Amino acid sequence: MVECKSPQDVLSFIQKEEIEIVDFRFMDFPGLWQHFSVPADSVDEGTFQSGLGFDGSSIRGWQAINESDMIVKPVVDSAFVDPFYHSGRL
């Protein structure tokens, strides 16, 4: 498990472990996991402050197309390496 207490901890871990893709996961209103992935080099300290935009219209029960611009803000202490995507380098 990754012990991250600050955005810089997460960014250092990404760099140290040569993480290539970061997956942002969240629950929708019916309780189903949703996610989207971005290249690791597009994640910076601003990601933790301002969040990342995504289209909420494709998620059941969220927003209509004309109100679909949503933001997800990562929670530092929820960072982990998914063992199903683990390449065996840790």
Residue, then its C-alpha position, 0 to 999 in steps of 0.5 A: m500500500v502507498e503511504c501518501k500524505s500530500p500531492q507531492d508524495v503521490l507525484s514522487f511515487i508516480q515518478k519513482e515507480e515509473i507509473e504510466i497511467v493514472d486511473f481516477r475512480f469514483m462511485d455514481f449515484p446507483g453505487l457503480w464504480q466509474h473511472f477514467s484514465v490519464p497519462a501520468d505525466s498530465v498529473d501535477e499538483g494542480t490536479f489535486q487543487s483544481g481537479l480534472g474535468f470530465d463529461g458527466s452526461s455519459i454517467r447514468g443519473w448525473q447531468a444532462i448534456n448541457e450541464s455535463d461539465m464535471i470535476v473530479k478532485p483526487v484524494v491524496d490518501s486514497a492513492f494505490v497501485d491496483p494489483f490487477y494492473h500491477s506489472g510486477r515491478l514493485 
